[in-house]
Amino acid sequence: MLLVVTCVHLLLCVPRIARGQQQRGSVPPPKVAAPAPRQTAPHIRQDLATPAGEIARQPVIAVLHRLRGWRLRALLTPPPGASFPAAFDDNFVRTNIVAGYLLPDGRTVVARLPSAEAEMLNFSSDFRRAGMLFDGKESSLTFVREDGVEFKAEFVGLDGSTGLSLLEAAEPLMPVRDKVVDAATVVSSVGVGQRVRLIAPASAEAMRQPAPPAAAAIGDQSPTGDTGVVFMQMRESLGRLREVRRSPSGRTTGFTIEADSIEPDLNGGVALSETGTLVGIIEQGSGGREMRVLPAEMVRGAASRVKARRASVPQPWLGVRGDAVARTPLKFFTVRGWSPEAARQVSNRQSGVLLTAVAPGTPAAVAGLRPGDVVARISELEVRGIEDMTLLIKELGGNSVADFTVFRAGSAPLKLPVRLSESLNPVQDTVRAEALAARLEVRARADEARHSEITSREAVTEEKQTVIRVRLARAEVERANQARQPSARALLAKEQQRLASARQRVEHERLRLQVLRAQLAEARSRLLEAEARLTPFMSARLSLPVKALLPFGIEARPMAGTGMNRPGARAGLIIISVRPDSSAAGLRVGDVIETLNDQPLSLSELQHDALSDASGITLGVRREQQQLTIKLLRQSSQ
């Protein structure tokens, strides 16, 4: 069966997949006419339908995600020479397609969306729940069943631990399945050497078949806002399970599957057993002919967590960085306070994780963990390395308490209760916490250095004044000697003592200022290192509007190449949309925000809800050659 989905920028062909049967060869593309330009209402044409009365029961369906508005602007770059407003035409739509696994309830789908799209959907769902709808043309999710029937869907949430998204249709796609296979049964039935079916969308190129003339003529090279055509198909191939991976607790954490050909299109695909039971969802190709698969047990766990909250579920967060003891040279122990003998004893265990950094203010820091500690066990389970530690923490879940057995230099083994927090991106939040602590330290050291400079100048001034008083006292002594008056000598001695004290103070303040300047330089160096670690995470968010500004009626994102996290670098947020009924109505698309509340912009602070309680803000805006100061009020939720 072939389905043709026509929309602005995409034409999708979805052949029906026979259950338990591998698709062989290519499927002839349908004959289609080029879609009319500027089409803004995508639709599905059902070329071949399922026979009347027969409902498709394939658990793998197509998930269409149509991008428009800021979500599309975030992924596209304007063509050379295009004006900014024209380059980001809201009528232009791009559609991405992935495979999704339909859960037994018949209406909920688990899918691995591209990370940027999942983040966008999660981002916009937060505002939708808060009543803040800034985009009148919400991007839509659509399910396409194997018989071609289309169902509108909503984003429920993202499971941070697995990266899977839970999507839900307004009505059942299929009847509720009578037999729900328990996750443990699924896992026990999977063994090395077992054949698995791999189902995922595939491009025409991957299917080694020519695109139709319309697609070849228009292709994907059309100007922004015009209609283009892309051919896609759902493809099934075969693989064999090579390896089952387990955590220290014995839970299955993943499979490795071998296939004759690993295409990029398979990432995010669904792996089924030959009988149609869910084996897992493909995470990524591991190189060569192998791919990693997230097992059904974890897929169902992710779905249950998101269903229970009806929102995204963050990962558990500890807030440390570390290295496996087995791969850490002895010198890395000694520089963190370990004696050579104690370091050798710990290293010989070839097990555990050496904490190289504990971010201030994180759950690890609150619990008393320190850089240089070695985490040996979590909840009585041995930690062999970084992977074990990560898996055990994920199994514990957020807002849980666990006992960490820790080896510390110069101390007996410790057992510390640690309450884990939650984060959608624990690594990013750990690095952000380090950067924030480094930034605060730089400010504190800079304040101390400025105060010391003032004190030093005061000491020098006092010394100069004392020198003058000593000179006057000496002159008075000379006059007193002539008049034979001994009292002047006492005054001279007193002033000379003051001078000696003033000079000591000047030297003390000079040395103190030297130390503070060195500490400030070290703090700035640590800040640069922390910001360098943070930059990759911030760069991944450069395409998203700054969340803190949305309640004020502005969609703005960092300008490419501004280096907002480098101290002293020129930074700017370019406005890509303004809500007409907000206090920002006087701003224009293309204006550049350079300061916030008279302070230089900091992307890391802005993206961390720094303005969540602010009722008003002041922006420094550059418009061509003009410098404007704009005051905005928070837009009330609707």
N, C-alpha and C positions, 0 to 999 in steps of 0.2 A: 504494500500500500504506500502511496506517495501523497504527501500533503505539501501544499505550497503556502507559505506564510509570506504575504507581501506587506512590506512596511517601508517607511523611509529608511533607506540604507541597508535593508537586509531582505533576502529571499531565502526561506528555509524549506528544505525538502526532508521530510521525516518518513522513511519507509517503515512499515509495520514489521516488527521483529517476531518471528514465530518462536513460541516458548520452547526452550531446550534445543534449538536448532541454530547452528552457526551460519551466519550470512557468508556466502561465498561469491567472489567476483564483485562486479559493480552493478549498481542499479541504474537503469537508464533514466536520465533526468526528464522531467515533464516538459512539455512544450508550453512556454509562457510568453506573454507579451511583456515588454518593458513597462513597469508601473508608471503611472502618471506622476509628473514632478509635483513636489510640494504636498504630497499626500501626508496627512497628519493623523489619520485614523486607521492604524494597522488592522488588518483582518485576516482570517484564515479561510482559504478555499479548500473544501474537502473534495479532492479528486476521486478518491476511491474509499468508499465507506465500508464499515463493518456491516455484514448482513443484518437485516431488520431483526430486532429482538435480541441480538447477541451483544453483550457488553464486554468490552475489552478487559482483560484481567492481568495484563502485564504490569508487574510492580514497578518497573522503571518507566518514567515519563520524561517528557521534555519540559524544562523550565526556561521560560523566556523572560529576560529582564530588559525592559526598554528604558534607555537613559535619555533624559532631556534636561533642560534647565541647567542649574549649577552642577548637577551630577555629571552631565555630559561635558560641560565647560571644564570640569576638573580633569577630564581625561584627554581632551583635545587641545592642540596648539593651533592658534590662528594661522591661516595661510599667509605667506609673505606679502606684505603690502595691504593686507585687509585691515579695515578699520575695526576697532575693538568691538563696538556694539554689533556690527554686521557679522563679525567672525563668530559670535556666540549667539546665533539666531535660535530663539527658544522653540521654533517650529521644527528644527532639525532633530531627528530621533535616531538613535543607534540601538540595535538589539543584540544582546549576547544570549547564547543558549548553552545550558549545561544539562547533565543528566540528574535526575532526582529519584530517590527511593520512596515509594508510597508506603506509609506505615499501615498496619492492619486496620486502623480506624477508617480508612478509605478517603480521608480528606487532608491528612497532614503529611508533608513531604520533608525529608532531610536531604540537603544538597550541600556540596562544597562549592560555594560561589567564589569567584576571584576575590582575593582579600580586599582589594580596593572597593569593589562593589559591595561586599558584605559590610565594610566599615561605613560606606555611604548610607546603606539601608539602616544600619543601626543608629547612625548619626541622626537621620531624619526621623526615625521612629521615636527617639527621645523627645524631639520637639513636638511630634504629633501627639504624644501622650500628655505633654504639658499644654496642649492647645495652641502651640505656636506654629501656624501654617504659613510659611513665607513663600512657598512655591505653589501657585495655583494649579500648575500642571504637574501633579505628582507622578513620578515615574512609576510604572506598573509592573507587576509580576503576573505572569500567565502560565498556567499548566496546559500542556497539550497531551491528551491521552492518545494511545496508539491508534484509536479509531478516528482521530482527528478532531474530537470534541474539545473545545477550549473552555477553560475555567479561570476566572479571575482569582488571584491569590493575594495574600497579605504576608508581610514579613513579621514573624512572631518574635524572633530573637536569635542571637549568635551565642553559641557555646564557646567560651574563650579557651577552654582546655583542649578542645578538638578542632576548632576552626570551622565547625559545621553550623549551617544556618537551618532554622526550622521555619517552614513556610506552610501556610494554611489556606485551603480553599473555602469559599463561602458555603459551598454545598459539596456533598460526597462525590468523589470522582468514580468510585466503585462501591459495591456493597461491602459491608464489613466482612472481613475474611473470617470464616468459621473457626479455623484452627490457627491460634497464635503460637508460634514456635518460641519457646523460652530461649533467652540468649545463651544460657549455659548449655542447653541442648545443641544449639547451633555450633558453639565453640567445640564441644566434645566430638561433634561429627566431622570436624575439619581436620584433615591429616596431611602430612607431607606427601607429595605426589598426586594429590587429588586434583582433578581437572576443574577449572572454574571458567565461567563465562564473564567476559569483560564487555560492558555496554557503555558507550559514551558517544557524544556527538562527534562527527568527523567532517572536515571540509572536503570539497570536491577534489582538491589536490591530494588529500590523504587517501581518498577512495580511488585515486588514479583514473578519474573520469573527467572528460572535458566539461566545462561550464557551458550553459546554453548561450546562444548568440547575445541575448540581452545582457547577461552577466559579463560576457567577454567584452562587449562594447562599452558598457558603463563601468563595470568593475568596481573597485573601491577607491578610485582616483577622482571621483567627482568633487566639485567644490563644496565647501561646507554649506549645508542648507539645501543642496540638490539631492535628487534621488540616486542611490546606488544599489547594486544587487550583489549579494553574497550567497553562494549555495552551501547548505549544510545538510548532513544526514546523520541519523542515528545508526551506529555501526556496532556489530557484535563480533568479538574475536575470542579465541581460546587461550588459556594459560594454565600453568601448573603451580601449585603451592610448593615452595621450596623450604620455607623456614617459618617457625612459630616463635615469636618473641614474648617473654613474660617478665613481669616486674618481680622484685624481691618477695612480694606477698603471694606470688603464684598466679596473679591475674594475667590474662592474655592482653598484650599491649599492641600487637601488630603482626602482620604476616608479610612475607616476601614472596612475590609471585613472579614467575618467569614466563615470558611470552616470546614468540619468534620476532616480534617487532614492537618496540615501545615508541609510540607516537606521543607528542606533546598533548594531542587531543584527549588522550586517555586520562590525564590528570583530572580528578574530580569525578571520574566515571564510577559505575557501580559494578561490584563483583558478586556474582551469584553462583551457587552450586549448580550442578547439572539438573537438579530437581527444582530449581527456582528459589531456593532458600538464600537469604542474604548472607554473604560471606563478609562483606565489608565495603567501604568506600575508598577508592584509590586516592592516596595522599600525593604521591609524586613518583616519577621515575627515578631510580637510584643509579642510573647509568647502565649502559649496555643493554641487556635483555631483561633486567629486573625492575620491579616497582614495589613500593611500600603501600600496604593496605591497612587502613584503620578497621579493626575487627567489628563485627556486628554487635558484640557486647558493649563496646564503647559508643557505637553509633546510637544504640537504643538508650544508653545512659545519658548521652548528650540530649536526645530528644526529650527524655523524661525531665531533666533538669530545667530546660527551657519551658516546657509545658507547665511545670509547676509554678514558675514565676510569671509566665506570660510576658517575659522580657529577657534581654540578654543576660547570660550568666558569666560573670568574670571568673578568672582563674584564682586559685589561692596564691597569696603573695607573702614571701618571706623577706626579701629585700637585701640579698647578699650577692656577691660574686665570689667564685672560687675555682679551684683546680683539683683534679683527682690527685690524691697523695701518691699513687703509683707513678704518675708522670711529672712529679714536682721535684726538682733538684734540691739537695740539702741546704744550699745557700738561701733558698727562699724561706726556709724555716728559721734559720739563724737570724736573718734580718728582721724577723717578726718576734724576736725575743726567746727563741728556743736555744737551749744549749746544744752543742754538737752531739753529745751523747744522747740526750732526749730526742733530738731530731732524728737521729739514726734509728732509735727504737721505734718511733712512730712510722718512719719511712719503711722499715723492714716489714711492717704489717701489710703493706701494699693494698691498703683498703682505707676508705674514708675520703672526705673532701676538706681540703685546706681553704679556709675562708680568707680571701685576699682583700676583701672590702666588705664593710657593713655600712650601708647607707644610713645616715642619721635620721631619726624619726620613724624608721620602718619597724615592722613587727620584730625583726631580728634584733635591732638595737634596743627596743623596749624590753625584750626578753633578756638582754644582757649578753648576747653574743658579741664577740670582738674579732677584728682582723687578727689572724694568726691562730684562731681556734680550729680544731679538726673535728668535724661532725662524723662520728663513728656509727651511730645508730639513731633511727627515728622510730619511736614506738616499738622498741626492742627488735626491729628489723635492721639487719646490717646494711650499711651504705657502702657499696664498693666503689662508686664513682659518681660523676655528675649526673649520668642518666638515671641511676638508681635514685638519687636524691630528688630529681625532678619528678620521676614517676610516683614516688611515695608521697610527695607533697600534693600532687594532683589527685591522688587517691583519697587523701585526707579531706580535701575540699576547703573552700573558704570559710572563715569564721569558726574554725575548729581548733582544738588545743591538742598538742602532741608533745611528748617528752623527747628532747634531743639529748643524747649522750655525747658529751664534748670532752676532748682532750685539750688542755690548756697548758702553755708553758709555765713551769714553776708551780703547778697545782695538781692535786689529785683529780681523777675524772669527775666531771660535773654532770648532773642531770638537770637540764633547764626546761621548764614548761614554756612552750612557745605558742602564742595564739596567732594563727595565720589570718591575714586580712584578705581582701579581694582586689583584683585588678584585671582588666581586659588584656593588658600587656604588662606583665610583671617586670620583664627586663627593662622596658622603657621607663616604667615608674621608678624602678631602682636607680637607673641612670639619672632620671629627672631629680630624684631626691638628693643624689650626690651633687648634681649641678646646683641645685638650690642651696644646699649646705655650703658649697664652695663659694657661691655668689654672696651669701650672707657673711661668710668669713672674710671675703675680700672687702666688703663694705665695712665690717667691724675693724679690720686691720687698717684700712684707709682712714677711718675716723680716728683710730689711735695714733696713726702716724701724723695726721693733721694736728691733733691736740698736742702731740709731742713737739712738732715744729713750732707751735705757738709758745709752748712752755720753754723750749730751747731759746727762742728769740727773747722771751722775757728774761731768761737767765743771763743772756749776753748783755741785754740792756742794763740789768742790775749790776753786772760786772763792770760795765763802762762807767755807770754812775758811782760805783764804789771806788774805782780808780781815781775819779775826779775828787771824791771826798778825801782819799788818801793823800793826794797831792796838796789839797788845801790844808790837811792836818800837818803835813811836813812843813809847809810854809809857816803855819802857826807855831810849830815847834822851834823853827829858826828864830822867829820873833820872840818867843817865850824865853829861849836861851839867852837872848840879849837882855831880856828883862828879868831873867832868873826866876821864871814861873814854871814849876814842875808839872802843873796840871795838863799842859798841852801834850806832854809825852803819853799820858794815859789815854787821851783821845786818839792819838796817832796809833797806839797799839791796838785800840779797839777797832779802828777803821781797817788796819792791816789784817786783823783777824776776820773781819767781814769780807775783805777782798779775797782772802784765802778760801773762805767758805763759798763765796760766789764763783770763784774759779773751779772749785770742786763740783759745784752744781752744774756749771756749764759743761764740764767734762762728762759728768754723769748723764746729762740730757743729750749730749752729743752721741755717747755710746748707746743710750737707749733708743735714740732716733735711728741709729745705724741698724740696731737689731730689729726694730719695727719695720724699717724699709726692707730688710732682708726677708722678714716674715711675710710682708705684703707681696714681695716678688714671688715667694714660694706659693702663697695663696693664689696669686694670679696664674701661676703655672698650673696649679691643681685645677683651677677653674677652666683654663684652656683645655686641659685633658678631659675634664668632665663634659665640657661643651662639645668637644670632638666626638666623644662617645654618644652624646645626645643627638648630634647633627643627623646621622642616618635615620633616626626615628622621626625627627622633625621634617626631614626631607620627604619622608613617605607621606606626611600629612600636608605638604605644601599645597596639594591640589584641593584640599577641603576648605570651605569657608571657615573663618575664625569663629568658633562657636560663641565666644563671649560677646561678639558684636551683633549677633542675630537678633537678640531681644530689643536692640535699638533700631532695627529696621534696615540693617546693612548686611549684604553679603560681600565679604572682602576676603581675599586670599593673598598670601605673600607673593611678591614679585619674584620671578625666577632670578637667582644669582645675587639676591640682596645680602645673603649671609647674616640673617637676623641674629644668629647665636654667637657671632664673633664680636667681642668687645670692640667698640669704636667703629664698626662697619656701618655704612649707610644702609638703612633698612626702610622698607615700605610695604604697605598693604594696598593692593589695587582693588578698587570697588568694582564689582562685576554686576551688582544689582542693588536697587534701592526700593524699599517698600513705599509706595506713593502716599499712603495715609499715615506715615510715621513722621517723627520730628526730623528724620534724615532726608525729607523730601527735597531739600535744597541742594543735596549732593548729587553728583553726576557719575554715570558709569565712566570709568577711566580716571577719576580722581585718585590721588595717591595719599594715603594716610601715613604721616611720618612720625607723629608723636601722639601719645595718649596721656591725658592729664599732665601735660607739660614734661613728660618723661620719655626717653627713647623707648621704642618698641622692643618687647621681648616675646618672641613667638612661644617659647616654652611656658611662660607665665600666662599668656593669653589663651593658649590651648588647654590650660589647666583650670578653667573656670575662675580666673582671677577676678572677674567682675560680677560674680554671681549675686552679690548683695548690693551692687551699685545701682542707685536710682537715676543717676545722671553721669555723663562723661564729657570731657572736652577733648576734641581732636584737633591736631595740627595737620592741615590738608594742603597739598600742593596741586594746583590746577594750572597746567602749562607753566607760565612764569609767575603766577600768583601764589601767595602764601595766605591761607585762610585759617581762621580759628572758628570751629563749629562746636556748639554745645548741644548735646542730645539728651533726651529723656527716654527712659525704658518704656517699651511698648507693652501694654497690658496684655495678658493671655486672653485668647478668644476660644 
